[in-house]
Amino acid sequence: MVNLVIVSHSAQLGQGVGELARQMLRGDSCKLAIAAGIDDPTNPIGTDPIKVMDAILSVADTDAILVLMDMGSALLSAETALDLLEPEVAARVHLCPAPLVEGALAATVSAASGASINKVIEDAQSALQAKRVQLGFPALEDLRDNLSAEENDACDAQAESVTVEINNPNGLHVRPAARLVEGLSGFDAVLLLEKEGKCVKPDSINQIALLKVRCHDRVRLIAKGPQAAEALAAFQALAVDNFGEHCQVNVTAENAQPTLTTVSGQVLHYHPIHHRFDDLAGGTQEEEFRRLKIAVSHTLDDLTDLTRLAAEKYSDDIAAIFSGQHTLLDDPDLLNSASETLRQRKCSAERAWQETMMALSQQYRELDDAYLQARYIDVEDIMHRTLGHLTDVTDNAPVLLHRTILIADDIYPSVVLQLDTSHTAAICLRHGSPLAHGAIIARQGGIPWLCQQGNAFDNLHNGDPLTLNRLNTRQ
C-alpha cells in the first residue's frame, strides 16, 4: 500500500489539495497527510521540516510513502525531514517531482487501486498528459523508465496481454462492466485493465466506469500469474460476446426520448420515502458496522429477487441491470469506505452509508460521458434500499389502480420495474435522464418517458386528468 503526504507553503492550499484528493478515496486503501504552512500567525506562508517529518510518520504504517511538494523550500523541507527520520522509515519515502494538484489526484487514485509505488509515481508524473494533449501541447516523453523491471515486463507489448476493441454501443457501462468483473473473478492471476496508459484492477465496476471506455475504444488486459492465460482467454470470449449485451442499437440522448403518441391518465405525484435517522451512532462502531453489513446483505438478496423478476417480466438484458447493481454493491471498497466513516465520524450506520453512496453517485454525475453519468441513479437506488433495511421502513413501488401518469423528481430503476405497465400511462420527471436504466425499462414496457421537464407539471394535483399528445405539451 502507498500512502501520500502533501507539502505546501500554504495551509489553505495544502488542505484544499487534500480535500480534492480525499474525494478519490474509498475505504482505507490509501492514507493522506498534510504538512502545509508554518505556525506563525503573522507570517504563515512557509514549510517546516518537523511538520513534514510528523506527517510522514503519521502515515508510515505502509510499504511506501509518496511525498508531493509545491516548490522551493518545500523540497528542502522534505529533504531535511528525510535526514531526521529513522533510516528504516526514510528508505520507504519517495519524493516526487509531479505537479502538486494534478499529481496528488492521480497518485491518490492510483494508490487507492493498490498500485505499486513505481506505478503511483508514474501516474502522478503523467498527470499533466491529458491537459497538455487537450490544449494542443506536445505530449510529455514516456515515463516508463520509472517502473520496476517486473512492471515494465507487464506493460510491454510482448508480455501476456490481450487487446480488444469494445463494440458495445455505450461502452463499458454498468451492465457489461458487471459481466467483466464477474467473468474475471476467481483466476489465480494479477489482472490490470488498461486504456491509453491508465490502469485499473478489473474487480470493481466503479473503477472500470472511471476509465470511461467508449464504443470502439481499445482496451488491454494484462495478466500475470499461474492462470494468466485462462484469464486472457476469458476476457477475449467476453469481448466477442460484447460482455453479454445485445448491441444492435446505440442509445443516445437524442434517440432515447420516444416519440409520444396521445396518452391520458390521472396525475399521481410520486415521492420515495424519506428515510429519517439519527446522525449519531446508537451503539459502538462495531455494532453500527454489523448493522450495516446485515442491511447490505438484505439488499443483495433484494437485487437477486429483482434480477429474477426482470428476467420473467422483460428479458435477460433488463435482468442484467439488476445483476449489475448486485455486482456494484458487492464491492468491498464500499463497506471499507463506510467503515472508515464510522471510525472517523462516530456516526450512525445510516449516515455513513448515505455519505459513502452519495460520494460514489457524485463521481458518476461528474463523468463526461452521458451514458455513464446516468448510472448515478442506480447508486442512489441501492442506497435507498439499504437505508430502508437499516431503518426498518419498506418503500414499495406505487400500486396503480387506473391509468396513471406518474410525475416525480426522478425515479429509481427498481420502481419502474415493479410498475404495472397496463396502468402506467407515462412517466414525467422534473430531472432524470433519457439514458437512465429506468428509461430503458420503461421503453421495454411501452411506457412513454419524459424527463428534464422542470416545473411544467407543478400546478397539477393528484387525481387531475392529464393528456399528453407530444413531447413537453399537455391538454
ABEGO torsion letter per residue (X at the ends): XBBBBBBBABAAAAAAAAAAAAAABBEAABBBBBBBEBBBAABABEBBAAAAAAAAAAAABBABBBBBBABEAAAAAAAAAAAABBAAAAAABBBBABBAAAAAAAAAAAAAAGBBAAAAAAAAAAAAAAAAAAAGBBBBBBAAAABBAAAAAAABAABBBBBBBBABAAEBBAAAAAAAAAAABGBBBBBBBBBGGBBBBAABAAAAAAAGBBBGBBBBBBBBEAAAAAAAAAAAAAAAAGGGBBAABBBBAAAABBBBBBBBBBBBBBBBBBBBBBABBABBAAAAAAAAAAAAAAAAAAAAAAAAAAAAABBAAAAAAAAAAAAAABBAAAAAAAAAAAAAAGBBAAAAAAAAAAAAAAAAAABABAAAAAAAAAAAAAAAAAAAAAAGBBBBBBBBABBBBBBBABBBAAAAAABBAAABABBBBABEBAABAAAAAAAAAGBBBBBGAEAAAAABBBGBBBBBABBGBBX
